[in-house]
Amino acid sequence: MSREIRILMHTHWDREWYFTKDETKVLLRNHMQEVMAFLEENPNTIYILDGQSVMIDDYLELEPEGKPRLKKLIEKGSLRVGPWYTQTDLLLVHGESIFRNLYYGIKRAEEFGEPMLVGYAPDTFGHASQMPQIYKQFGIDSTFFWRGFSELKAQKSDFLWKGIDGSEVVGVNLATGYQGAKYLELEPDELRKRMNKIMPVLDNYSASSARLIMNGHDQMPIQKNIYQVMENMKQIYPEDQVMLSDFESYVDALNKDKLEVVTGELIDSKHARIHRTIGSTRMDIKLLNTEIENNLYNVLEPLAMIGEEAGIAYPHGVIEKVSKILFGTHAHDSIGGCNSDKVNQDIKQRLLNAKEMVDTQIELHLRLMALGNKESSETIVLVNPLPEKRVDQLVNLEMLTRTRGFRIFDEDNQELEYSIITQEQEDAGLIDRQVAARLQDIRVYRTKIVLPISEIEGLSARYLTYEEVDETKQITASTTEKCISNEFGKLFVDSNILCYKSKKTQDVYTNILSIENSGDAGDSYDYSPPYNDWILNSENCGEMTVNVVEEEHYKKMTIDWLMRVPENQLQREKKKAERDVNFNVTLSLYPGDPKVYVTLNHENKTKDNRYRAVFKTNVTTDQVKVDSYMSNQLKPVYNEKALNIWKEDEWAEKPVSIETTQSFITLKDKDSAFTVYTNGLKEYEVLNDAIHLTLFRTFSHLGQRDLINRPGRPSGIEIKTPDNQLLDEPFIFEFTFEIAHTHEEESHVAKDYLTPLVAYQLKEFNRFNINSRSTVEKTKSHLSLNLNGLVVSSSRLTNKKERFIRLFNPHYKDITVALPETAFTATAMEERLEEIKTITLAPQEIGNIIILH
């Protein structure tokens, strides 16, 4: 059979790893100069710029005069860019980040020519089961990747990948890697030896006569002698065609009707390492990233949409800037945390900068909206960021007043009750420098409260008022009881163990939440147990100091949970636990809510350790329900098929049963269910009837060799990374758990949990002064959709100032939703399609709509 040997010229461009993004920017300028010169001299050449448009921006930042030359080559098709903005991780970041990464990547590429609409993700550590649908929504019909494939999925490396909703794209596993034909030898004998290694692999796995030869590597310069190499290759394979090619031509050579169908995630680690436990590396960075994503997608964007109605210009520039900072940290190495200390420091600083921008824009928007209430300067603005009406909600609000006491009133001047969480007195001069400049001595009270809200329409604002009063409202004194309860259950401490009793079933969950400490002999890519591990649990190595507060609108139990653990691996090997560590745990119950809310504060004091929160669920099952990108799925608790063969088949790493979720984990049997909702903690393992949620891990090196779960060479390089021990790093972990009392789908509950109502008091003292705007008025409009079980992923304004909403259906039946007048289906690029009165989404389907004002 005559083969088509298709050589694809490319470079794989990690912006940062054990080198910094600033180093690679300088290198990229040199690289682009060489590539463009070669393409101009050889006009029939095709070169792939790693599928990420950020390389355009990085190059032009240092050589802006190169834009016309670059544009000409992209327009001609010699240089292929997009569809990604950056080469993102495809399991750990927010689903909206995946959509926006493609949106901005394609948008930027379109400014120069035709984008490369291929889902190129060469080095990503696994692929979510929703990716086929996401690709299809952007007009992408194929994906090329290296990691995540095994023969448990298909016999051939060319296949049809069916997503969780049924969408199909062509999947091509790069059987010899994206680097398989790097630096091809010119000398004929050496070239023959090299090709004799490559071609048998491709002959075995390719589903057609086409053979994809990936001529590129990490930061590899363009191979200028490629045409001479091709001539020698033609002598080696006289019966075959040898040509330069692109991804699209390779797909066209496949007979799609004869391809195997693959379903589910692509996370098998037979041929390449997947690093299934990278989800707990550098949790300080990952938690910071999640906080920014939640504030950007769940708060700022819908808030800004409401603000536009009030006369506040939508901050497109701020949102794009923050998004691109985020995407710069979402590359698989970057968000994975498998970098040098210097690079991780830079990533964290960029995220802190993005957080400042998001937080400041949110506060500014709320402040301007509050100024829209011309009737009173004592204003509280209350915002619902979801496009559905919400009832019987509790909102957290921070008040700053001159008096200890204050009263809050609704729009009809009816007083609203509230409960105080904390109250502290402080110097107003530390808040507002004008106070200090005038040598004024003003003391104010900062009070955090819980405020019940009976109802609020979707994507709307309410305007409350307040007055300062001399009367005081005290927090209820702590009781001597070690329990709190609401109508759903009772949380209590018994013999130094946290327990819960369901009022509905009378079942008692003994040791319902505990902290586990174990050793970690791994590196920045993988957790690995030490050869001599010693696992400890707070149940038998901890002491509790318990305090309880019972207010009308919340019940709170605070536990200082002292554990004695090994300080390092040497102590662990000697079975010595000589280091006291403290977890300050706050557990809260609210009326009308079956969930137990947990905030866990901890400052790390140990090395080479892993900490996990353990939930004793009383549910034993072989399946776990979790969410992925705008979908949910059932996964096996134990990865049996792969674990039965991995040693015999010499997999690159052990396919451990530690998995990734986005925001919830559910165990169910015929009688009961238990769900954990997480805010940034995404790595879990189910052992027997217990959910183990990784809090964080600490270790010493970027890469190590011969780990228990990963035999052989080190991943990355063996350099010391002492920052990865996270010594003295403060953590705040947030999650909630629920013993099933409702029939609400978990995705909706998770969205509600991660998108609370937002409230803001117009304060007398502020860090910055702003002028009042006559153009800002109270917003009176709203958008309350009856979603019937659909879940909102995003609400924002397009560049054309149209309201864009992304929905998904997490159920296993079709759901139809009625829409207001002047509603349209929309593309993922936020362009209108056909006008509609209703939208119907199939199970796990994502829908985009535009609703005009």
Secondary structure, 3 states (H helix, E strand, C coil): CCCEEEEEEECECCCCCCCCHHHHHHHHHHHHHHHHHHHHHCCCCCEECCCECHHHHHHHHHCHHHHHHHHHHHHHCCEECCCECCCECCCCCCHHHHHHHHHHHHHHHHCCCCCCCCEEECCCCCECCCHHHHHHHCCCCEEEECCECCCCCCCCCEEEEECCCCCEEEEEECCCCCCCCCCCCCCHHHHHHHHHHHHHHHHHHCCCCEEEEEECCECCCCCCCHHHHHHHHHHHCCCCEEEECCHHHHHHCCCHHHCEEEECCECECCCCCCCCCHHHCCHHHHHHHHHHHHHHHHHHHHHHHHHHHHCCCCCHHHHHHHHHHHHHCCEHHHHHCCCCHHHHHHHHHHHHHHHHHHHHHHHHHHHHHHHCCCCCCCEEEEEECCCCCEEEEEEEEEEEECCCEEEEECCCCCEECCEEEEEEEEEHHHCCHHHHHCCCCCEEEEEEEEEEEEEECCCEEEEEEEEEECCCCCCCCCECCCEEECCCEEEEEECCEEEEEECCCCCEECCCEEEEEEECCCCCCCCCCCCCCCCEEHHHHEEEEEEEEECCCCEEEEEEEEEEECCCHHHHHCCCCCEEEEEEEEEEEECCEEEEEEEEEEECCCCCEEEEEEEECCCCCCEEEEEECCEEEEEECCCHHHHHHCCCCCCCCCCCCCEECCCEEEEECCCCEEEEEECCCCEEEEECCEEEEEEEECCCECCCCCECCECCCCCCCCCECHHHHCCCCEEEEEEEEEECCCCCCHHHHHHHHHCCCEEEECCCCCCCCCCCCCCCCCCCCCCCCCCCCCEEEEEEECCCCCEEEEEECCCCCCEEEEEEEEEEEECCCCCEEEEEEEEEECCCCEEEEEECC
